[in-house]
Amino acid sequence: MNKKLTYIGLSLVLLSGGLHAQEQPSLRHRAEQLFERYEYANAAGLYEKLVDKKKVRTSDMERLAESYLYLKDYELAENWYARIVGTDDFSEESLWNYAEVLKQNGKYREAKEQYGRYVERYGSSERATLAIAGADSAVVWMEHPTGHRLRNEQSVNTDLGNFGVFPTSNGVLYAGEPNTVIGKRSGMTGQAYLRVYSAERSADGGLSNPTVMLESFNGSELHVGPAIANASEDVLYVTRTYPGKDTEKHKENGQKFRKHNLELKIYRLEGNSWKEEDFAYNNVQAYSLGHAALSGDGRTLYYASDMPGGLGGVDIWYSELQGDGSWGAPQNAGAAINSAGDEMFPSVVGDELYYSSNGFAGMGGLDIFRAKGERNSFTGRENLRFPINSAGDDFAFAQLQEDEDGSIGYLSSNRSGGAGGDDIYSYSFRKPKIIIILEGLTLNRKTEELIPDASVTLYSGNRQIVGRVRSDGKAEFRFTLDRNTDYKVLGEKQGFHADSASIAGINPARDTTLHVTLRLEPIFRVGDKFVLENIYYDFDKHNIRKDASEVLDQLVRTMRDNPTLKIELSSHTDSRGTHRYNEGLSQRRAQSAVDYLVSRGISRDRLVAKGYGETRLVNRCKDGVPCTIEEHQANRRTEVEVLEF
């Protein structure tokens, strides 16, 4: 079962039975055991050893790539899938996953190419048509983002899951995975079960001081949350995983499962305690039901469920308040809202319903949509576009306030650049008073000629994608920046080694335009050489430092995007020290760099490590010649030479 159907979705699947190890299993068998037990990080470590050979099994690379996919390391997953789909025996699933990880990395044009390749190879399908339409839309949305600004709420987010904000009169409620495990641990996530948290809220929507609520509704054995309240905050509607033993039974691929479905619980405040009651239409032995939302007048209760009679997997349903205070029978919200896919996490703002779906054209995973209307009469369904939506799962939209100047609120997302799994983001939409524009050019580093149609990506300081465009026919590109925000801009094109630049945050007093030039290194001809700038090693060491790994990752992308490229990666020292010592040190450094590239998915037969010591100085600084620190540094370099292209 995928992640949407674990703790952000509508069921928790517990596997009965397990795998039994043989005595002294082989490396591959141990890797397979770990993979089947969902221990993807441990499995990846073993598969990395299996694929570092002259003759590599495609199936081993596929398991490694899939491990990185489940671990949400989409950059590494892309590296490996790019290599896999160049083999003769890759699986149908791998080609689809390659397109998916390209989409997760915001490479929608490239993803569309792979979806098209999938259709040519395996035939058209509804999901492929939907994915291609979503990729087309996402390209436009990323080139023309809305004015929303997102902020990761780092005071409440952890490296675990946090999602589903509901604003209250003096703070918020949300669901989160505790850092400490008391009692049982979730077999699917390996973490503590979800609990309902409260947090303080500042005027601009910022969250702080998260606290696990001690009330009785948090005492269930399995997952609890998310939760919402009525207007007077004396009634709570809490989603939880049914903790009993009389669960839905399921059998698939010879394995027996127990589906612990979701149920909706209602808690009414009586004195200082909460009285629990069942929502009348729970049926944990047949389906899940949860993710409640109330209309503004409190007379319509929306929720998500995979109960029979829907349009697809999980649908949005509603019940109406009856004269006796009970809730009426479930009604489907209709085809304007629901699809053949999954619809979840409804919320109501005025006369608009916000919810998440993977059944309509979108950017990837769950996208947030809105439509006007009520009950089963809705019109004008629209995708909220980028940056509200991303290549990941985006859900649990909540608006805190709206006025003539804009709006602020919250959403949840597992997009790249976050603190952990699912993160809580606050958003703001304001009409800008001062505009900061970044204008740039993409040029050939050697000839200074224009390079049109280069892919240019703008990242925030935490490597979250802010926007992606193509340089135009004049090799120009343009982004709008926020004040006091650091950025990095990256230019890429096949046949070139990428270039990047850092943009320091500014706070100007008037409209400002910044300029940057990205100079991409051509790698068309055998014998071409270029220096990998800013690769440094600690004194007398050859291990790859974090700052060097970032530069080498750029070389990995160049190798990945140019699959016929073979290179010599050479290390050079200055003249200080003996010739023999410098040659050995430089060889170890070159080999470390090559080993790093191999660990990131580049085949070893495309790489040659060579240490030249002090034999190829670029200036006069031979033995016995006095030189400055800067002159010696010029000789301590790492070079790449094209051997084949």
Salt bridges, closest charged atoms under 4 A:
GLU36 OE2 - ARG63 NH2 3.18
GLU39 OE2 - ARG37 NE 3.22
ASP52 OD2 - ARG604 NH2 2.86
ASP60 OD2 - ARG28 NH2 2.71
GLU75 OE2 - ARG557 NE 2.94
GLU75 OE2 - ARG560 NH1 3.32
GLU78 OE2 - LYS107 NZ 2.95
GLU78 OE2 - ARG560 NH2 3.22
GLU100 OE2 - LYS103 NZ 3.12
GLU110 OE2 - ARG470 NH2 3.72
ASP136 OD1 - LYS112 NZ 2.81
GLU143 OE2 - ARG109 NH2 3.02
GLU153 OE2 - ARG151 NE 2.90
ASP204 OD2 - ARG151 NH1 3.19
GLU221 OE2 - LYS184 NZ 2.78
GLU248 OE1 - LYS259 NZ 3.95
GLU252 OE1 - HIS250 NE2 3.25
GLU263 OE2 - ARG240 NE 2.71
GLU276 OE1 - ARG240 NH1 3.98
GLU276 OE2 - LYS265 NZ 3.24
GLU277 OE1 - ARG268 NE 2.97
ASP278 OD1 - LYS265 NZ 2.89
GLU320 OE1 - ARG375 NE 2.85
GLU374 OE2 - ARG375 NH1 3.31
GLU382 OE2 - ARG370 NE 2.75
ASP394 OD1 - ARG415 NH2 2.77
ASP422 OD1 - LYS3 NZ 2.94
GLU439 OE2 - ARG478 NH1 3.16
GLU439 OE1 - HIS515 ND1 3.80
GLU448 OE2 - ARG519 NE 3.01
ASP453 OD1 - ARG470 NH1 3.90
ASP482 OD1 - ARG149 NE 2.26
ASP499 OD1 - ARG445 NH2 3.70
GLU521 OE1 - ARG445 NE 3.29
ASP528 OD1 - LYS446 NZ 3.63
ASP528 OD1 - ARG525 NH2 3.46
ASP538 OD1 - ARG545 NH1 2.85
ASP547 OD2 - ARG545 NH2 2.64
GLU550 OE2 - LYS546 NZ 2.96
ASP553 OD1 - ARG600 NE 3.50
ASP561 OD1 - ARG560 NE 3.23
ASP574 OD2 - ARG576 NH2 2.88
ASP574 OD2 - ARG636 NH1 2.78
ASP595 OD1 - ARG604 NH1 2.94
GLU614 OE1 - HIS579 NE2 3.70
ASP623 OD2 - HIS579 NE2 3.45
GLU631 OE2 - ARG620 NH2 3.40
GLU639 OE1 - HIS572 NE2 3.42
GLU639 OE2 - ARG637 NE 3.10
GLU644 OE2 - LYS566 NZ 3.95
